[in-house]
Amino acid sequence: MAEDPSMSIPETENPAKELDLSGWTALKNGTKKEQNLKEGVQYLEPDEIDSLAENVPNPRLRNELIVRLLYHTGLRRTELTETRLEDIDTDERAIKVRANKTHQNRTVYYQSELDTLLNRWLNVNRKSLATAGSDYLFPTTHSEQIDPNRITRLVKEAAEQAGLQSTVHTDAAGNVRGKVTAHVLRHSFAVQSIKNGMDTRRLQKLMGHSKIETTERYLQFANNDLREAARRYGPGSE
């Protein structure tokens, strides 16, 4: 039977050929961020945090405080650089975080062990700077506000000095991504909070996640702790 020409669509006239299916692909596979949630979370144990903080470059007090605040609060590095003096409540050990990604203000908290470091920074070291009149918590010698990239560098230097750094990925251009970054301190806050028994709704609010699914990726570490506890203390372990 001869092919009916009216039923054949030339390739050049195929209306489906030029369709952009990238949106469907993204919808099917999930957003890049959602795909990343399925990947391993890099974090540091508490003793590694101490080692990192003890190996920061100069100025040591300021940089140790930055590392410990990032860990204690789960702040993003940009959120810390945007923190102003008026955002700090030393009586409540609280820091107000100004709206950014989620368009909502939130409050985070730190432990009493940071009192000495913070008070020394506020009342001694910071006041000695020419930029002490800055509104920001962390001015530098030459700027009223520390740059986020400076935080990235100081964490990297501290990690290398402490022997904590390792290569996670090397791209085609030869650029190396290390395990320990400023954002890893945020992950470390979340992992330790979950291990200590914090529920995901409270953790979501502290971290400023817009979706609970983003927070729930840390539940795997609670499950890991349960598994280890069962193996260590369950029947047959004696």
C-alpha positions as CSV (number, residue, x, y, z in Angstrom):
1,M,0.0,0.0,0.0
2,A,1.4,3.4,-1.0
3,E,2.2,5.8,1.8
4,D,-0.3,8.7,2.1
5,P,1.8,11.9,1.7
6,S,-0.7,13.7,3.8
7,M,0.2,11.5,6.8
8,S,3.9,12.1,6.5
9,I,5.4,15.1,8.3
10,P,8.8,16.2,6.9
11,E,11.5,16.6,9.5
12,T,11.8,20.2,8.8
13,E,8.2,20.7,9.5
14,N,8.0,18.5,12.6
15,P,6.4,20.8,15.3
16,A,7.8,18.7,18.1
17,K,11.4,19.0,17.0
18,E,12.0,22.5,18.3
19,L,10.2,21.9,21.7
20,D,12.4,22.8,24.7
21,L,12.1,19.8,27.0
22,S,14.6,21.1,29.6
23,G,11.8,22.2,31.9
24,W,10.3,18.7,31.8
25,T,13.6,17.1,32.4
26,A,14.2,19.3,35.5
27,L,10.7,18.6,36.7
28,K,11.2,14.8,36.3
29,N,14.6,14.8,37.9
30,G,14.0,17.5,40.5
31,T,15.7,20.8,40.8
32,K,19.5,20.9,41.1
33,K,19.2,21.7,44.8
34,E,16.8,18.7,45.3
35,Q,19.2,16.4,43.5
36,N,22.0,17.6,45.7
37,L,20.0,16.6,48.8
38,K,20.4,13.0,47.8
39,E,24.1,13.3,47.8
40,G,26.3,12.9,50.9
41,V,26.5,15.7,53.4
42,Q,30.0,16.8,54.4
43,Y,30.4,17.7,58.1
44,L,32.9,17.8,60.9
45,E,32.7,16.2,64.3
46,P,32.9,18.4,67.4
47,D,36.6,17.6,68.0
48,E,37.4,18.5,64.4
49,I,35.6,21.8,64.9
50,D,37.9,22.5,67.9
51,S,40.9,21.6,65.8
52,L,39.7,23.9,63.0
53,A,39.1,26.8,65.4
54,E,42.5,26.3,67.0
55,N,44.3,26.6,63.6
56,V,42.8,29.7,62.2
57,P,45.2,32.3,60.6
58,N,45.6,35.8,62.1
59,P,43.8,37.7,63.4
60,R,43.3,34.6,65.5
61,L,40.7,35.8,68.0
62,R,38.4,37.2,65.3
63,N,38.8,34.2,63.1
64,E,38.3,31.7,65.8
65,L,35.1,33.5,66.8
66,I,33.9,33.4,63.2
67,V,34.5,29.6,62.9
68,R,32.8,28.9,66.2
69,L,29.8,31.2,65.5
70,L,29.2,29.5,62.2
71,Y,29.2,26.2,63.9
72,H,27.1,27.2,66.9
73,T,24.4,29.0,64.9
74,G,24.3,27.3,61.5
75,L,24.5,30.7,59.8
76,R,25.5,31.1,56.2
77,R,28.7,33.0,55.7
78,T,26.9,35.8,54.0
79,E,24.5,36.0,56.9
80,L,27.3,36.4,59.3
81,T,29.0,39.1,57.2
82,E,25.7,41.0,57.2
83,T,25.2,40.8,61.0
84,R,25.2,44.2,62.7
85,L,26.0,45.0,66.3
86,E,22.4,45.8,66.9
87,D,21.5,42.2,65.9
88,I,23.5,40.8,68.8
89,D,21.7,40.1,72.2
90,T,24.5,39.0,74.6
91,D,22.0,38.5,77.5
92,E,19.9,36.0,75.5
93,R,22.9,34.8,73.5
94,A,20.9,35.4,70.4
95,I,21.5,36.8,66.9
96,K,18.9,38.3,64.7
97,V,19.3,37.2,61.1
98,R,18.0,39.6,58.5
99,A,15.7,38.4,55.7
100,N,17.4,37.1,52.6
101,K,16.7,33.8,50.8
102,T,13.5,33.0,52.6
103,H,12.4,36.6,53.0
104,Q,11.8,36.1,56.7
105,N,13.8,37.3,59.7
106,R,14.8,34.6,62.2
107,T,16.8,34.3,65.4
108,V,19.6,31.9,66.1
109,Y,21.4,31.2,69.3
110,Y,24.9,30.3,70.6
111,Q,26.2,28.6,73.7
112,S,27.7,30.2,76.8
113,E,31.2,28.9,75.9
114,L,31.4,31.7,73.3
115,D,30.8,34.4,75.9
116,T,34.5,35.1,76.5
117,L,35.5,35.1,72.9
118,L,32.6,37.4,71.9
119,N,33.1,39.8,74.8
120,R,36.8,40.0,74.1
121,W,36.1,40.8,70.4
122,L,33.4,43.4,71.1
123,N,35.2,45.2,74.0
124,V,38.9,44.9,73.1
125,N,40.0,43.7,69.7
126,R,37.2,45.3,67.7
127,K,37.5,48.6,69.4
128,S,41.2,48.8,68.5
129,L,40.4,48.9,64.7
130,A,40.3,52.1,62.7
131,T,36.9,50.9,61.5
132,A,35.5,50.4,65.0
133,G,32.7,52.8,64.1
134,S,31.2,50.3,61.7
135,D,27.7,49.0,62.2
136,Y,28.8,45.5,61.4
137,L,29.8,42.8,63.8
138,F,33.0,42.0,61.9
139,P,34.7,45.0,60.3
140,T,38.3,44.5,59.2
141,T,41.4,46.7,59.3
142,H,40.5,48.4,56.0
143,S,36.8,47.7,55.6
144,E,33.6,48.2,57.6
145,Q,32.4,44.7,56.7
146,I,34.3,41.5,56.2
147,D,34.0,39.9,52.8
148,P,32.4,36.4,52.5
149,N,35.3,35.3,50.4
150,R,37.7,36.2,53.3
151,I,35.7,33.7,55.5
152,T,36.0,31.1,52.8
153,R,39.8,31.6,52.7
154,L,40.3,31.5,56.5
155,V,38.3,28.3,56.9
156,K,40.3,26.7,54.0
157,E,43.6,27.8,55.6
158,A,42.6,26.5,59.0
159,A,41.5,23.2,57.6
160,E,44.8,22.7,55.8
161,Q,46.8,23.7,58.9
162,A,44.8,21.3,61.1
163,G,45.2,18.4,58.6
164,L,41.4,18.2,58.1
165,Q,41.3,19.1,54.4
166,S,40.8,16.5,51.7
167,T,39.7,16.7,48.0
168,V,36.1,16.0,47.3
169,H,36.1,16.9,43.6
170,T,38.4,18.1,40.8
171,D,36.7,19.6,37.7
172,A,37.9,19.4,34.1
173,A,39.9,22.6,34.5
174,G,41.8,21.2,37.4
175,N,40.0,23.3,40.1
176,V,39.9,21.4,43.4
177,R,37.0,21.5,45.8
178,G,38.0,20.6,49.4
179,K,35.8,18.9,52.0
180,V,36.1,21.6,54.6
181,T,34.3,24.9,53.6
182,A,32.5,27.6,55.5
183,H,29.2,25.9,54.5
184,V,30.4,22.6,56.0
185,L,30.2,24.4,59.4
186,R,26.5,24.9,58.7
187,H,26.1,21.2,57.9
188,S,27.9,20.4,61.0
189,F,25.5,22.5,63.1
190,A,22.6,20.6,61.6
191,V,24.0,17.1,62.0
192,Q,25.0,17.7,65.6
193,S,21.6,19.2,66.4
194,I,19.9,16.2,65.0
195,K,22.2,13.8,66.8
196,N,21.4,15.7,70.0
197,G,17.7,15.1,69.5
198,M,16.4,18.3,67.9
199,D,13.3,17.8,65.8
200,T,13.3,18.9,62.1
201,R,10.7,21.6,62.5
202,R,12.8,23.5,65.1
203,L,15.9,22.9,63.0
204,Q,14.2,24.2,59.9
205,K,13.3,27.5,61.7
206,L,16.9,27.9,63.0
207,M,18.4,27.2,59.6
208,G,16.0,29.3,57.6
209,H,15.0,26.5,55.2
210,S,11.9,27.3,53.2
211,K,11.1,23.6,52.7
212,I,11.1,20.9,55.4
213,E,12.5,18.4,52.8
214,T,15.8,20.4,52.9
215,T,16.0,19.9,56.6
216,E,14.9,16.2,56.6
217,R,18.1,15.1,54.8
218,Y,19.8,15.4,58.1
219,L,17.6,12.7,59.6
220,Q,19.9,10.0,58.2
221,F,22.4,10.9,60.9
222,A,19.8,10.3,63.7
223,N,19.2,6.9,62.1
224,N,22.9,6.2,62.0
225,D,23.1,7.0,65.7
226,L,20.2,4.6,66.4
227,R,21.9,1.9,64.5
228,E,25.1,2.3,66.3
229,A,23.3,2.4,69.7
230,A,21.5,-0.8,68.8
231,R,24.7,-2.6,67.9
232,R,26.5,-1.4,71.0
233,Y,23.8,-1.8,73.6
234,G,21.3,-4.3,72.1
235,P,21.1,-8.0,73.1
236,G,24.1,-10.0,72.0
237,S,26.5,-7.0,72.3
238,E,27.6,-8.1,75.8
